Amino acid sequence: MPVKEAVKMEWIHEKFSIIKDLRHQSYVEHKLTDALIIVMLAVLCGLDELGDIVLFAENRLEFLKNSFGIEKIPSKATLCRILNMLDGEKVGQIIVEIIREAYGTKGNVLAVDGKAICATSKPGKPHSALQILTAYVTESGVVLGQKSIHEKTNEIPVFQEMLDLLDIEGKTVTGDALPEGNMSQNR
């Protein structure tokens, strides 16, 4: 599906520019928006390890230069520092907004699935990774919403919260671990 004409380099940079860069500006070598665009593109291609994200960007430097004006790729350590100081939920909301505006939300089937972001786990604690519940339109792949799943809960209460925020009228909702019964059928 072709991206709408309005989706341009400046527009995406503008979307990410609302996130405040907390780094000491005299030491900044890579624009925050550049790093976030790289992460967004890599994650949309299915990557979730920082090393893979850096390799993805290095292999596509010419594309990133021509399409987004990104001149230099941050290292794995730099991306790690940047991502650790940001509100992941806010970044996720902006990415969802970019995708929605670029591709629309048409479709009849809404899939809900939880995933662990491997790169966020603490050393020696594989179950400490950030868990994200994502709702997306299967026909287009457009994400309608994402919420983090806290360590002391599971997908079900997060899905209940998400239902209140999503426009699911006329859509069939599917999921691998979603509850059956009144909670999901009454909405």
Buried (B, 14 or more C-beta within 10 A) or exposed (E): EEEEEEBEBEEBBEBBBEBEBEBEEEEEEBBBBBBBBBBBBBBEEEBBBBEBBBBBBEEBEEEBEEBBBBEEBBEBEBBBEBBEEBEBEEBBBBBBEBBBBBBEBEBEEBBBBBBBBEBBBEEEEEEEBBBBBBBBBBEBEBBBBBBBBEEEEEBBEBBEEBBEEBEBEEBEBEBEEBEEEEBBEEE
